[in-house]
């Protein structure tokens, strides 16, 4: 396990600034996830930590020691890539033990490490097969196993599940998290999938345009987003956003409809009235009048999309009622769970 500190880390490619003064700390044994849209700098950050690239500014520390100039082989890290990068002419057994053979490890030690990794990942019956004979999930297990046999201080994952289909992807993220609990190795995981990040992370770092917008536990980011970008990026279905104007200390209006405010604002203040779909009830007696546009039956819940003027609002209900497009519904956001944002700066009000 290792403590990783990133201090004012920056990376430029000519005129393009990929990272801008990133400060972060990943605790020993923590499963930290870097999440953000494409082009936000996630993979660049991971490659800097791995030593595959050098920063343009700032420092990287491992266990309190400066590691910025260390070559990858001296950082005691193992990286799992998006593409499995397995040797097609080698068996699973040979792929798993490859890095240890390159270090001239004892044959008995290699065999023991390979057997241990195969047991952890359920690959005991596949050791004499070649990658072309394996499913995508099995190939990814081999790639992870190749990292495990090295017993590094840090695991680095670069979108390792993005090539898997939905069901297998969900299964693999559960297995990865369980594996982390068994091994306890410091892990830094990159993904653009916020659902994957929420499900796996001990702590998340939301990256945008090379900067960390917010860090914290998944629930901290979900319940208390630092700004509009984080509120929009975290959560599926996406958070509801209604342009509104404060009219008095207790309410705002949106297209003539009154919205209860969680706290007083100056009259005339423009705002975005934000709430999660599960924090909006569908009522028969009182609430904001809207027109149902789409109904999605998800099994345990129903997602009802309704039009409030030009704004579409999503509400999640556990009731199995027969809502239909064109039907009038009454929406009741929970004012205790409402977020208010400035529509221009995106900062909370």
C-alpha positions in Angstrom: 0.0 0.0 0.0 1.2 3.5 -0.7 0.2 7.1 0.0 0.0 9.1 -3.2 0.2 12.9 -3.2 -0.2 15.1 -6.2 1.0 18.7 -5.8 0.0 21.4 -8.2 0.4 18.9 -11.0 0.3 20.3 -14.5 0.8 18.9 -18.0 0.9 20.7 -21.3 1.2 19.4 -24.9 2.4 22.5 -26.7 -0.4 25.1 -26.4 -2.8 22.5 -25.0 -3.0 22.4 -21.2 -4.2 18.9 -20.3 -3.8 19.3 -16.5 -3.9 22.5 -14.5 -2.6 22.5 -10.9 -4.1 19.3 -9.7 -3.8 18.7 -5.9 -5.0 15.3 -4.6 -4.2 12.8 -2.0 -4.9 9.0 -2.2 -4.7 7.3 1.1 -3.0 3.9 1.6 -5.4 1.1 0.7 -8.0 3.5 -0.8 -9.9 2.8 -4.0 -9.9 6.2 -5.6 -11.7 6.9 -8.9 -11.0 9.7 -11.3 -14.1 10.5 -13.3 -14.9 13.1 -15.9 -16.0 13.6 -19.5 -13.7 12.7 -22.5 -10.8 15.1 -22.8 -10.9 16.1 -19.1 -7.4 14.8 -18.4 -8.1 11.6 -16.7 -5.7 9.3 -18.6 -3.0 11.9 -18.6 -3.2 12.1 -14.9 -2.9 8.3 -14.6 0.0 8.2 -16.9 1.9 10.8 -14.9 1.4 8.8 -11.7 2.6 5.7 -13.5 5.7 7.5 -14.8 4.8 7.0 -18.4 4.9 10.7 -18.9 6.6 13.6 -17.1 4.6 16.5 -15.7 5.2 20.1 -17.0 4.9 21.4 -13.4 4.2 20.2 -9.9 5.2 17.0 -8.1 4.2 13.5 -7.3 5.0 11.9 -4.0 4.9 8.3 -2.9 4.9 7.6 0.8 6.3 11.1 1.4 9.2 10.8 -1.1 9.4 12.7 -4.4 8.7 10.4 -7.3 8.4 12.9 -10.1 11.5 11.8 -12.0 11.4 8.1 -11.1 11.1 5.7 -14.1 8.0 3.4 -14.1 10.0 0.3 -13.1 11.1 2.0 -9.8 7.6 3.1 -8.7 6.3 -0.4 -7.8 3.0 0.1 -9.6 1.0 -2.2 -11.9 -1.3 -0.8 -14.6 -4.3 -2.4 -16.2 -5.2 -0.9 -19.6 -8.5 -0.4 -21.5 -7.2 -2.9 -24.1 -6.2 -6.1 -22.5 -2.7 -6.1 -24.1 -2.3 -9.9 -23.7 0.3 -11.8 -25.6 -1.7 -13.9 -28.1 0.9 -16.6 -28.5 1.2 -17.2 -24.8 -1.2 -19.3 -22.6 -3.0 -17.7 -19.7 -0.3 -19.2 -17.4 2.5 -17.7 -19.4 0.7 -14.3 -19.6 0.2 -14.2 -15.9 3.8 -15.0 -15.1 5.5 -12.9 -17.8 6.5 -10.0 -15.7 8.0 -12.2 -13.0 10.0 -14.1 -15.6 11.4 -10.8 -16.9 12.6 -10.2 -13.4 14.3 -13.6 -13.3 12.1 -14.7 -10.3 12.5 -18.3 -9.1 10.3 -20.7 -11.1 8.6 -22.1 -7.9 7.8 -18.5 -6.8 6.3 -17.7 -10.2 4.2 -20.9 -10.2 2.9 -20.0 -6.7 2.0 -16.4 -7.6 0.3 -17.5 -10.8 -1.7 -20.1 -9.0 -2.8 -17.5 -6.3 -3.9 -15.0 -9.0 -5.8 -17.7 -10.9 -7.6 -18.7 -7.7 -8.5 -15.1 -6.8 -9.9 -14.5 -10.3 -11.5 -17.9 -11.1 -9.0 -18.7 -13.8 -7.8 -22.1 -12.6 -9.5 -24.0 -15.4 -8.2 -21.6 -18.1 -4.4 -21.6 -17.4 -3.5 -23.6 -20.5 -5.8 -21.8 -22.9 -4.7 -18.9 -25.2 -6.4 -15.4 -25.2 -8.2 -16.1 -28.4 -10.0 -18.9 -26.7 -11.3 -16.7 -23.9 -14.3 -14.4 -23.5 -13.8 -10.7 -23.1 -14.4 -10.9 -19.3 -11.9 -13.8 -19.0 -9.3 -11.8 -20.9 -9.8 -8.8 -18.6 -9.4 -11.1 -15.6 -6.1 -12.3 -17.1 -5.0 -8.7 -17.5 -5.8 -7.9 -13.9 -4.1 -11.1 -12.8 -1.0 -10.1 -14.6 -0.9 -7.0 -12.4 -1.8 -9.0 -9.2 1.2 -11.4 -9.5 3.6 -8.5 -9.1 2.1 -7.6 -5.7 2.7 -3.9 -6.3 2.1 -1.0 -3.9 -0.3 0.6 -6.3 -2.8 -0.6 -8.9 -3.6 1.8 -11.8 -6.7 1.1 -13.9 -7.3 3.0 -17.2 -11.0 2.3 -18.1 -10.5 -1.4 -17.8 -14.2 -2.4 -18.3 -15.1 -0.1 -21.2 -14.9 -2.9 -23.8 -17.3 -5.2 -22.0 -21.1 -5.3 -22.5 -23.5 -4.0 -19.8 -24.2 -7.1 -17.8 -20.6 -8.4 -17.8 -19.4 -4.8 -17.0 -21.6 -4.7 -13.9 -20.4 -8.2 -12.8 -16.7 -7.2 -13.3 -17.0 -4.0 -11.3 -18.5 -6.0 -8.4 -15.6 -8.5 -8.7 -13.0 -5.8 -8.9 -14.3 -4.1 -5.7 -14.4 -7.4 -3.9 -10.9 -8.1 -5.0 -9.7 -4.8 -3.7 -11.2 -5.5 -0.3 -9.2 -8.8 -0.2 -5.9 -7.3 -1.4 -6.2 -3.9 0.3 -3.8 -2.3 -2.3 -4.0 1.4 -3.0 -5.9 1.7 -6.3 -6.4 4.6 -8.7 -9.1 3.9 -11.3 -10.0 6.1 -14.3 -13.5 6.0 -15.9 -15.8 8.3 -17.8 -18.8 6.3 -16.5 -20.1 8.0 -13.4 -22.3 5.0 -12.5 -19.2 2.9 -12.4 -17.4 5.5 -10.3 -20.3 5.7 -7.8 -20.5 1.9 -7.5 -16.8 1.3 -6.9 -15.1 4.3 -5.3 -14.1 4.9 -1.7 -13.5 8.4 -2.9 -14.1 10.2 -6.2 -12.3 13.0 -8.0 -14.4 14.8 -10.6 -12.2 16.2 -13.3 -13.1 18.8 -15.9 -10.7 20.7 -18.3 -7.7 19.5 -16.3 -9.0 20.6 -12.9 -10.5 18.8 -10.0 -14.0 20.2 -9.5 -14.8 18.2 -6.4 -13.6 15.3 -4.4 -15.3 13.2 -1.7 -17.2 10.0 -1.2 -19.8 9.1 -3.8 -22.7 10.1 -1.6 -21.0 13.4 -0.7 -20.8 14.3 -4.3 -24.3 13.1 -5.1 -26.0 14.8 -2.1 -23.8 18.0 -1.9 -22.5 18.8 -5.4 -20.0 21.7 -5.2 -21.3 23.3 -8.5 -23.6 22.8 -11.4 -21.1 20.8 -13.4 -20.8 18.1 -10.6 -24.6 18.1 -10.0 -25.2 17.5 -13.8 -22.4 14.9 -14.2 -23.2 12.8 -11.2 -26.4 10.8 -11.1 -28.7 8.9 -13.6 -31.3 9.9 -14.6 -29.7 13.4 -14.5 -30.6 16.0 -12.0 -33.7 18.2 -12.9 -32.9 21.8 -13.6 -35.7 24.4 -13.8 -34.9 28.0 -14.7 -36.7 30.2 -12.1 -36.8 33.6 -10.5 -37.0 34.3 -6.8 -40.2 36.3 -6.0 -40.1 36.4 -2.2 -38.4 34.8 0.7 -40.2 31.5 0.5 -40.8 30.9 -3.2 -39.6 31.2 -6.8 -41.6 31.1 -10.0 -40.9 29.2 -13.2 -43.2 29.9 -16.1 -45.9 31.1 -13.7 -45.6 28.1 -11.4 -44.6 28.6 -7.7 -41.6 26.6 -6.4 -40.8 26.3 -2.7 -37.4 27.6 -1.8 -35.2 25.8 0.7 -33.8 29.2 1.9 -34.7 32.8 1.3 -33.3 34.7 -1.7 -33.5 38.3 -2.8 -36.6 38.9 -5.0 -35.7 39.0 -8.7 -32.7 36.7 -8.3 -32.4 34.3 -11.3 -31.6 30.8 -10.4 -31.6 27.1 -11.5 -33.9 25.1 -9.3 -32.4 21.6 -9.1 -33.5 18.3 -7.6 -32.9 14.6 -8.1 -35.7 12.6 -9.8 -36.1 10.4 -6.7 -36.7 13.6 -4.6 -39.8 14.5 -6.6 -43.2 12.9 -5.7 -46.1 12.5 -8.1 -49.3 13.7 -6.4 -53.0 13.7 -7.1 -53.8 16.6 -4.8 -51.2 19.3 -4.9 -47.9 20.3 -6.7 -46.6 21.7 -9.9 -48.8 21.0 -12.9 -47.0 19.2 -15.8 -47.8 17.1 -18.8 -46.5 13.5 -19.1 -44.3 13.1 -22.2 -42.5 9.7 -21.7 -43.0 6.8 -19.2 -40.2 4.3 -18.7 -41.0 1.1 -16.7 -37.7 0.0 -15.1 -39.1 -3.0 -13.1 -38.9 -1.8 -9.5 -39.6 1.8 -10.4 -41.2 3.9 -13.0 -39.5 7.0 -14.5 -42.0 9.6 -15.5 -40.8 12.5 -17.7 -43.2 15.5 -17.7 -43.1 18.8 -19.5 -43.2 22.0 -17.4 -43.4 24.5 -20.2 -40.2 24.1 -22.2 -38.5 22.2 -19.4 -38.7 18.4 -19.0 -38.6 17.1 -15.5 -38.1 13.4 -14.4 -39.7 11.9 -11.4 -39.0 8.3 -10.1 -41.9 6.5 -8.5 -42.2 3.1 -6.9 -45.9 3.1 -7.6 -46.9 0.9 -10.6 -49.5 3.3 -11.9 -50.5 3.6 -15.5 -49.2 7.1 -16.4 -49.7 7.9 -20.0 -48.2 10.6 -22.4 -50.5 13.6 -22.4 -51.8 13.0 -18.9 -51.6 15.9 -16.4 -49.6 15.2 -13.3 -48.7 17.2 -10.2 -45.0 17.2 -9.2 -43.9 17.8 -5.6 -40.1 18.3 -5.2 -38.9 17.9 -1.6 -37.7 21.4 -0.7 -35.2 19.9 1.8 -33.4 18.2 -1.1 -33.5 21.1 -3.5 -30.2 22.7 -4.8 -30.0 26.3 -6.1 -27.4 27.3 -8.6 -26.5 30.6 -10.3 -27.4 30.0 -14.0 -24.3 32.0 -15.3 -21.5 30.9 -12.9 -22.8 27.5 -12.0 -22.0 28.1 -8.4 -24.4 27.2 -5.6 -26.6 30.0 -4.1 
